[in-house]
Amino acid sequence: MGQVIQFVSKSERERIRLIQEARAIYDSIFPPADPAGERQDTATISRAAGSDVGNLA
């Protein structure tokens, strides 16, 4: 109880998925020098989406 559910449009979910896919491709070509920086990028995307990226199923 007390949990807030936020609507995320289909286009927004697709945009986030494409960003994650592009990041994975980029990282496979240019591996990040700092593994801690990779976690920060995911958090940045999550904040931009206004929700938890992992729970957009």
Beta strands, then each sheet from edge to edge (+ up, - down):
end
